[in-house]
């Protein structure tokens, strides 16, 4: 599913070169669910941005589902991203002046995705079927993240990138959100790369990696 070869990524800080990834290789199979842990600034979010094609300032080869995204034009990368990658963010990134249904349908319609579920079905799974016509600005944080999960799983994409999906939630909602992600991943079988600073969240993944010395190391 994911094959990375000789990845090099660095930043300049106060005129000094800081290597984030250095000659890094990484492979991930179809249907794998991994977590990447590490302190802030270690390169976790940078790795997600590289996988999503948002960050293209690197050297090396990044292949997703047999597509070398390193060689795609910006327009082709945008199309590939929309049709193959879904997201769950810490701050939800929902459109507040749209309804729950409109937020979910927008992603499917915009990217012409086949569906895993109808909108009503996925909202029933996440326990929000009674909120289908509610505006996002009326939802709690926990409800908003469940809508984001519904949006991420409703369409048939092969890769899900989750960026601190429980970072803004309390203990109760953290548990609910992670149970939903695990349940839906087992049902659909897509590949998940999740980054977190929370060891309890990371332990729900099949494998845990850490960014260390410019490499992704299995813990």
MIVEXTOR-488290 format. One record per residue (C-alpha): x, y, z. Coordinates in steps of 0.5 Angstrom, whole numbers, plus 500, padded with zeros to 3 digits. Example, Ala and Ser with C-alpha at 12.3 -4.5 7.8 and 13.67 -1.06 7.14 Angstrom:
BEGIN
SITE, xx, yy, zz
SITE, 525, 491, 516
SITE, 527, 498, 514
//
This chain:
BEGIN
SITE, xx, yy, zz
SITE, 500, 500, 500
SITE, 505, 505, 502
SITE, 513, 504, 500
SITE, 518, 510, 502
SITE, 525, 510, 499
SITE, 531, 514, 502
SITE, 526, 520, 504
SITE, 530, 526, 506
SITE, 527, 532, 509
SITE, 530, 538, 513
SITE, 528, 545, 516
SITE, 533, 550, 517
SITE, 533, 553, 524
SITE, 537, 560, 526
SITE, 541, 558, 520
SITE, 542, 551, 522
SITE, 540, 545, 518
SITE, 535, 540, 522
SITE, 534, 533, 519
SITE, 527, 531, 520
SITE, 528, 524, 516
SITE, 535, 522, 513
SITE, 535, 516, 508
SITE, 529, 513, 511
SITE, 525, 507, 508
SITE, 518, 505, 510
SITE, 513, 500, 508
SITE, 506, 499, 510
SITE, 501, 494, 507
SITE, 494, 494, 505
SITE, 489, 494, 511
SITE, 495, 496, 516
SITE, 493, 500, 522
SITE, 499, 504, 525
SITE, 500, 509, 530
SITE, 506, 514, 530
SITE, 508, 517, 537
SITE, 514, 522, 539
SITE, 514, 529, 542
SITE, 512, 535, 538
SITE, 517, 537, 533
SITE, 519, 530, 532
SITE, 516, 530, 525
SITE, 510, 526, 526
SITE, 506, 531, 522
SITE, 511, 532, 517
SITE, 510, 525, 515
SITE, 503, 526, 515
SITE, 504, 532, 510
SITE, 508, 528, 506
SITE, 504, 522, 505
SITE, 498, 527, 503
SITE, 502, 530, 498
SITE, 501, 537, 502
SITE, 509, 537, 503
SITE, 513, 536, 497
SITE, 519, 539, 499
SITE, 523, 533, 500
SITE, 527, 528, 496
SITE, 526, 520, 496
SITE, 521, 516, 493
SITE, 514, 516, 496
SITE, 509, 511, 493
SITE, 502, 510, 495
SITE, 498, 504, 492
SITE, 503, 503, 486
SITE, 503, 511, 485
SITE, 509, 515, 486
SITE, 506, 521, 488
SITE, 513, 524, 488
SITE, 513, 525, 481
SITE, 505, 527, 480
SITE, 504, 534, 478
SITE, 500, 539, 483
SITE, 494, 538, 479
SITE, 494, 530, 479
SITE, 496, 530, 486
SITE, 490, 534, 488
SITE, 486, 529, 484
SITE, 489, 523, 487
SITE, 489, 526, 494
SITE, 481, 527, 494
SITE, 480, 520, 491
SITE, 484, 516, 495
SITE, 486, 519, 502
SITE, 481, 521, 508
SITE, 483, 525, 514
SITE, 481, 526, 521
SITE, 484, 532, 524
SITE, 485, 534, 532
SITE, 480, 541, 530
SITE, 475, 537, 526
SITE, 476, 542, 520
SITE, 468, 541, 519
SITE, 464, 547, 515
SITE, 460, 550, 521
SITE, 455, 553, 517
SITE, 453, 547, 513
SITE, 449, 541, 516
SITE, 452, 535, 519
SITE, 449, 531, 512
SITE, 452, 537, 508
SITE, 459, 536, 511
SITE, 459, 529, 509
SITE, 456, 529, 503
SITE, 460, 534, 500
SITE, 467, 530, 501
SITE, 463, 524, 497
SITE, 460, 529, 491
SITE, 466, 533, 490
SITE, 471, 527, 489
SITE, 466, 523, 486
SITE, 467, 517, 491
SITE, 464, 511, 491
SITE, 460, 510, 498
SITE, 462, 505, 504
SITE, 455, 507, 507
SITE, 449, 512, 506
SITE, 450, 518, 510
SITE, 444, 516, 514
SITE, 448, 509, 515
SITE, 454, 512, 517
SITE, 451, 517, 522
SITE, 447, 511, 525
SITE, 454, 508, 526
SITE, 457, 514, 530
SITE, 451, 515, 534
SITE, 449, 521, 531
SITE, 443, 519, 526
SITE, 438, 525, 530
SITE, 443, 530, 528
SITE, 443, 529, 521
SITE, 440, 536, 519
SITE, 443, 540, 525
SITE, 448, 545, 524
SITE, 455, 544, 526
SITE, 456, 550, 530
SITE, 451, 547, 535
SITE, 455, 541, 536
SITE, 459, 539, 542
SITE, 467, 537, 541
SITE, 465, 530, 541
SITE, 460, 530, 537
SITE, 464, 534, 532
SITE, 469, 529, 532
SITE, 464, 523, 531
SITE, 462, 527, 524
SITE, 469, 528, 522
SITE, 470, 520, 523
SITE, 463, 519, 519
SITE, 466, 523, 513
SITE, 473, 520, 513
SITE, 469, 513, 513
SITE, 463, 514, 508
SITE, 467, 514, 502
SITE, 471, 508, 499
SITE, 478, 511, 500
SITE, 484, 507, 501
SITE, 488, 511, 506
SITE, 486, 514, 512
SITE, 491, 519, 516
SITE, 489, 521, 523
SITE, 492, 527, 526
SITE, 492, 527, 533
SITE, 484, 525, 533
SITE, 483, 525, 540
SITE, 487, 531, 542
SITE, 482, 536, 543
SITE, 477, 531, 547
SITE, 476, 529, 554
SITE, 477, 522, 557
SITE, 470, 520, 555
SITE, 470, 522, 548
SITE, 477, 520, 547
SITE, 474, 513, 548
SITE, 468, 513, 544
SITE, 472, 516, 538
SITE, 478, 511, 538
SITE, 473, 505, 539
SITE, 469, 508, 533
SITE, 476, 508, 529
SITE, 478, 501, 531
SITE, 471, 498, 529
SITE, 470, 502, 522
SITE, 477, 500, 520
SITE, 476, 493, 522
SITE, 469, 493, 518
SITE, 472, 496, 512
SITE, 479, 494, 512
SITE, 483, 501, 510
SITE, 490, 503, 511
SITE, 490, 508, 517
SITE, 496, 512, 519
SITE, 495, 515, 526
SITE, 499, 520, 530
SITE, 499, 521, 537
SITE, 502, 523, 543
SITE, 497, 519, 547
SITE, 500, 512, 549
SITE, 493, 509, 550
SITE, 491, 511, 544
SITE, 497, 509, 540
SITE, 496, 502, 543
SITE, 490, 501, 540
SITE, 493, 500, 533
SITE, 496, 494, 530
SITE, 504, 497, 530
SITE, 507, 503, 534
SITE, 512, 507, 530
SITE, 517, 512, 533
SITE, 521, 518, 529
SITE, 528, 517, 532
SITE, 534, 520, 529
SITE, 531, 521, 522
SITE, 528, 514, 521
SITE, 521, 511, 523
SITE, 523, 505, 528
SITE, 518, 500, 530
SITE, 517, 500, 538
//
